[in-house]
Amino acid sequence: MASNTIFMNGVTGYIGGTVLADLLKRPDASSYKIRALVRNAEKAQQLKALGVEPVMGALDDVDIIEKAASEADIIIATADCDHEPSAHAILRGAKTRFTATGTRPIFINTSGTGVLSDDARGMHTTETIYDDSDADQIASLPLTQIHRPVDAAIASADAAGYVYTYIILPSTIWGWPNHELVQKGIANYRSVQIPMLIAGSLERGHPGMVGKGVSNWPDVEIHELGDLFMLVFDAAVRDPAGTGHGREGYYIAASDEHTWYQISKAIGEAMVKFGRASDSEPTSFTKEELDKFYGGSEYLGSNSRARATRSKALGWKPTKMSKDMLASIEQEVKGCIEKPYKLA
């Protein structure tokens, strides 16, 4: 088996596709053997043509994932950050790798600032701001928070001494990537949160929001998120013990902050422009609409406030701010009209 082997999941997704595209563009890309979990046979062949070795399987195929992780020096997970079976399979594989080689593998996992979210339901903001350099504050998050069970298990594995772990927490991700994997139809080009709000708004024929929309979330542009992944990757490969890891290894991807009202207002303005609404001023989703569009969830009215202190200390320098995100929403609305976003 080649040294410097990378095993990834989620490469056909929005985040994972961007990370893989960035890896493939690196000047030292040829020094790594990249393997990727993939379900679709056609996409597997496309990945193979790009020099990526497909590992056929899905997140529930824990034996396949465990074996692939046990053969990797670096593991990058970008798929479902709440999928506990696959996360634990990766950790078992990493432990096997350590036992066999005596070297701790590197595990870069994707979580999200949803782990910081509250139950504001769009009715108020909060003064609580989480800082990724404050390990005690992050550790205080209860296991009842989304993403937290996986995050905590990964950090505990680092403490056990058989793997170096680094957890990246994207916020509201925006923008349409146009890298090679998107161009070839391998990877998804859409985020989740903003298209979800657009889809519900289009279906009701008027821009919607949860509650008053006054709650705050951070945001990050997709390519700048990819930049952070590469910085964490470089730091971990160069000096895994000296780079913040485990309990000290949380890296928030947040460049600016917005309210949900601002997003819904921008959606409304685009809907008016495209003849899908007569008024751009958002109104609250009714309980019936929340049930219909979002399974009753009011998550898109939560607060999640964060500072990317540790990420910026690595040299991350995002330049795309909330004003740029709001300006991009017209393209998102147009895209959702042309190709509707499916609500679960």
N, C-alpha and C positions, 0 to 999 in steps of 0.2 A: 504494500500500500504506500502511495506517495505521502511524503511528509507535507505539513501545512495543508491538510485536508479540511475543507469547509463543508459543513452540512447545514442546509437551510430548509425551512418550511415557509409556506405562504408566498412563494415567488410569483404566483399568478395574481396576487392581490395588489392593491393600491400601494401599500407601504413596501411589501416584499419585492415587488417588481422594480420599484425605484432603487431599493438597496442593491439588488442583484445587478441592475443596469450600472450603478455606480461602481460596483466591484469589477465588472467586466471592462470598464473604461480605465481602470487603474493601470499605470505604467508597469506595475509588478504583477498584473493579473495572471500572467503565464506561470508564475511561481507557485500558484495555488491550484489545487485540484478542487473544483467546486461541484458538490453533489446537491441535488434538490428534490425534495418530496413533491410528487405531482400525481394527480389522479387521471388526467386526460391524456390518452395515448398520442393524439395529434400534437398537443403542446409539448409532450415529452420529446418527440422527434424534433420539434422546433428548438427546444432548449439544447438538445444534443448538437444541433447544427451550430449553436453559439459556443460550443465547448463546455457545456454544463452536462454532467452525468445525471440523468434522471433516476430517481428512486421511486418506483411505482408504489403508490399507497396513499392513504388518507389519514387524517388525524386520529381516527379510531384504530388504526393499524399499529398498535403500540409495540408489538414485537419487531416490526420493520423499523420503526423509529428508534427503538432502543438499540438495535443492531447498528443502524447507521450512525447514531451518536457515539457508540462505542468505538467507531472507526475514524472519528473526527478529532482534529486538534482544536477546531473552532466551530461552534454551533451558533447559528443565528436564527431565532424564532420570530416570525412576523405574522403568524396566522392568528387564530382565535386565542386571545390572551386570557380567556377564562376556561380554556380546555384543560382541565387538571390531568386527565389520563396521559395526554401527550407530553405535558410538561414533566410529569413524574417519569415517563419513559425516557425522556432526554436525560434526566438526572441519573437514572439507573445506568444508562449507557455511558455517561460521563464518569461515573464511579468505576465502571468496568475498565474504561480507558486509563484512568489513573492507576488502578491496580496493576494493569498490564505494563504501563510505561514508566510509572513513577513521576510523571509530569501532569500537573493539573491542567486539563483542557480549559478553554475559554468559552463561556456561554453568554451571549448577548441576547437578552429577551426584550420583547416589545410588550409594554403594559399600556398605560394611558392615564391622563390626569382625571379620568372618571373615578379613579380610586380616591380622589380628594373630594368628590361631589357630596352635596348635602341634599336636603329635601325642601328646598326653598319654593319649589313649584312656581317660579317666576314672580314671586310676590315681594322679595326683598334681596338685597345684596348681603355680603358678609365682610367683616373685618379680618377674618381668618385667611391668611396667605401662607401657603406651604412653600418652603425653600428647600431645594434639593441638596443643599449643603448642610442642612440640619438633620442629622441622622436620627436623633431622638424624636424629633417631630414626626418624621416619616414612620418610625417604628411604633409610634403611638396609634397609628391607624388600626381600627378594629378589623378582625377577619370577616365581619359582616359587610364591609365595603366591597363593591365589585372590583375585580382584579386582585384583591388583597390575598386571598388564599394561595394563588399561584406565586405572586411576588414574594410572600413570606416563606414559602417552601424553597424557592430559589435562593433567597438570601441565607436561609438556614443551611443549605447545601454548601454554600461558600464557607460558612462558619465551621462546617464539619471538615473542611480542609482538602476536599478532593476535586474541587472545581473553582475557578475564578468566575464570578458572576457580575454582570453589568446590566442594569434594567433601564431602558429608555422609555420615557413617558410622553408620548405625543399628546398635544391638546386638540383643539378643533383644527383639523388639517384641511387645507383648501388648495385649490389650483389643479390644473389638468397637466399631468406629466406628458411629455412627448418623446420619451426615450424609445430605444429600439424595441423593447418588449411590448410597449403599447402599440407602436407602429405595426408590429407583426401580429397583433391580436392575442399575444400571450398573456399580458397583464391587464388588470382593470385600471381605468383612468379616473374613476370617480371615488370621492370620499364618501362619508356616511351621514354625518350630522346635518350638514346644509342641504344635501339632496333629500333627506327625510322631511325637513321642514318645507322644502319646495313641493314635494309630492303631495303632502297633506294640504298645502295651500292651494295647489292646482285643483285638487279633487273637490275642495269646498268652494272654489271660485273666488276666493278672497284670501289675502295674506293672513296667516294665523300665527299665534304664539301661545306659549303656556303661561297662564296667569297674566301678569302685567309685563312680562318680558324684561324685568329690571335686573335679573341675576347676571352675574359675570362669569365669563370663561376666558381662558387664554387661547391664542391661536398660533398656528405655524404653517408656513407655506411648504408644500410637499418636497420641493427640491432642497430647501434649507433643512428640512428634516433629514433628508438623505445625507446632507453635509455632516450633520451631527453623528449619524451612524458611522460615517467614515472616520470621524475624529475619535470616537470611542474605540472603533476597530483598531486604528493605528496606535492609540495609546496602550490598549490592552496587549497588542502583539509586541510592542516595543518594551513595555515594562508592566506585566500583569499584576505584580505585587505592589508596585509603586503607584499604580493608577487606582483611584477610588473603586473598591469592589465590595460585593456582599452588602453588609449593612451600610457601608459608605459608598455604595455603587449605584445610586439612583441619579438619573440624568433627565431632567425635565426639558422638553422641547416646547418652549413658549417664547414668542418674540414680542407679543403685545396682548391686549385684552379688549374684549367687546361685551356688549350686552346682547341678549337674545332679541330684544326689541330692534336693535340696529340691523341685525340680520333679516328679521321679518320685514322691516321697513324697506330694505333694499330689494327683497323678494317682491314686495308689493309694487315698487316702482318698475321693476322689470315686467311683472305681470300686466300692469297697465300699458306699458310700451308694446307688449306683444298681444294685446287685446284679450287677455285672460282675466282681467279684473277692471272694475270701473273706478276703484278707489284704492290708493296705495297704503292707507293707514291700517295697520294690523289690528285685528280683534282677537280676543282669547278663544282658543279652541273650547268647544263645549265638552262636557263629560262624554257625551255620545261620540263626538269626533275623536277624542283621545282614545276611547275604547276601540273605535273602528280603525284608526290610522296607526296607533302605537301600542295597542294591547293594554290601554289604560295607563301606560307609563307617563310620568311627568318629568322624566329625566332631562328633557330639553328645556327645562326651566330651573335646573339646578345651578348652584354656584360651584365653581372649581377655580380657585385663585392660586397662582403659583409663580415662583421666581426661579429662573434657570441659572442660578449662581454657579453651581458646579459645572454645568454644561459650558458656560461662558469662560470659566477658568481653564477649560481645555483648549480654548481658542475659537469657540463657536461664535460667529458674528452675524446673526440674522439681520437682514435689512428690510424685509418685507413686513409691513405693519398692518394694523387692522384696516386702515383706509384702503390699502391695496386689496385686502380680502373682500371688503365691501364692494369695491369696484369690479371684482371678479364674478360677483353673483349674477350679473346679467347673463354672462356666458353659461353659468350653471342652470339658470332658468330656461334659457333657450335649449340647452342640451336635454333637460328633463321634458320639455315639450316634444322635441324631436324623437327622443328615446326615453319613454317614461321610466322613472325609478320605481322599482317594485317595493312596496311596503310589505313587511312580513305579516 
